[in-house]
Structure formats: structure tokens, C-alpha cells
């Protein structure tokens, strides 16, 4: 487990103030994305082939000078640095222009723009989206329990996306990560969700809690399904996981709780995009299920 001591941010004397500021920003962004993925530094090191020591340096603003050179090249070309390191094919011109246009607006306007686009482009698919319910949230929120009850109530198939991914990959979840890595898992996750949507007109689906950390896949879920965020306190998440028989969180319990809080904090903004937010903290299964049915009826 990574140390929970405050991160010491030291300035590099060989760099300008602006370059130091950029490396600190880059390090903070990597820590934030790592938390959103639910990855420890050790796991990221294993998945990326980059040593924990270098990751620690990078996250504290001590990245290699080559990062600065890459940034300078991007600035010289007049392109964002992400365009230089992009793995996927060049995006369509219209998408590039739309992205540049939207980048001029504040966050509140972007939320409104998304609503307008959804209203205009997806009006015909709204009724279909209502027939597909997705329960999202961290492990221990009650997704599987409430999802099973809801599917039975609606007489609809109940789908655990993790099992669909295992069928697609022909391997268990642990083997997918150990043999192919997180990037491959994300590809299987996307393909599995696409297949479920294509092959079922109605269902109740429970994806993994980290689906929100893959924007394209999460956007597909939001646009294709009626989403409900099952929210609970970190303490309740932890106690429910332990009650399910998983005692791993007890190892270094304070560090585990700190990691859980960091993951939840990093994902709140994405989870909040759900159509409905339902807090299950301190409630019985029956109480939470009744609330879920009322929420779905009210938003019908």
C-alpha cells in the first residue's frame, strides 16, 4: 500500500518556475487518475512497466526532463500535448471543431450543451433507454442485491457485466488483469457493454464500480441506460464488503479506508451524472428497494 503521508512538493532548481508548476500539475493529475481507477501505485507500476520509484518521483513533481521537452515540442507545433501521445486514430474533423468550440465555454454551459445535444439527438431513443436500468457505484453499495430484486420486479434479465466480460475474454476477471492488463480489460468491458445493449431491449445491469473511469464506455452507459447511483458512506461500503466474507480490507484497515475514500472522492463527479442518486446508508434492503421503485416511478 502507498504511504498516506502528505506529499512533499519540492522545486527542481534546474527548471523554471513554470516548468516546476507544470510537473506538479502533471503529478497531481496522475494521482487523481490513479485514484479514479482505484489503483495503488504498485498496481500502476505493474500495469505500466514503470517503477514505483519513478512513479513516486513523477507524482511529486520530479518527472524526467523529457516530459518538459515533449511539452515544448507540443507548444511549438501549436497542438495540445495529448495530440502527440494519442494512441487512437485521428478523430474526425467535425469532432475536433466541436471540441474546440465547446472548450470556450464554462463548465455550467457545457452541462447545458450536453443536455441540448442529448435532447436533440436522442429523443427517439428515450423510451428504449427507460427499459434499460443500470445500477452504478462502488462495491458494497447494494448493486447486485437491489439489481436482482429490481429485475425480478420488472420481469427483465439481470446482467452482471463482470460475468459478460469473463465470457467475452474466455477467462476469469483475475486472469484478465494478470495476463492482459487493465487496458485489455477496458476493451473487453466496452465490447461486452455494446453486445448487451445490442442484444437486449430491456434489462437491469450492474457494471463494475470503475466503469466511470473510462469516459467513452461510461458515456455509452449513460446514453443507453437509465442510470441509478447507489451511494453509501465509505464506512458502510467497507462493512458490507467484510460482511460478504471478504476480509482483505482488514489488512491495514486505515490505509484501506483512506484508499476507499480517495477512490470515492475521485469518482463522485462521474457518479453524479446518473439520472437518480439513491443513498443506501443506514437503510435495510427493503427500505432501499422501496426507495428505488419510488425513484424510478417518479422519474418515469
Secondary structure, DSSP 8 states (H G I E B T S, - for coil): ----S-------TTS-HHHHHHHHHHHHHHHHHHHHHT--HHHHHHHH---HHHHHHHHTT---HHHHHHHHHHHHHTS-HHHHH--S----HHHHHHHHHHTTS-HHHHHHHHHHHHHHHSGGGHHHHHTEEEEE-STTSSHHHHHHHHHHHHT-EEEEHHHHHHHHHTS-HHHHHHHH-HHHHHHHHHHHHHHHHHH-SSEEEE--GGGGGSHHHHHHHHHHSEEEEEE--HHHHHHHHHHTT--GGGTTHHHHHHHHHHHHHHHHHHHTTSSEEEE-TT--HHHHHHHHHHHHHHT-
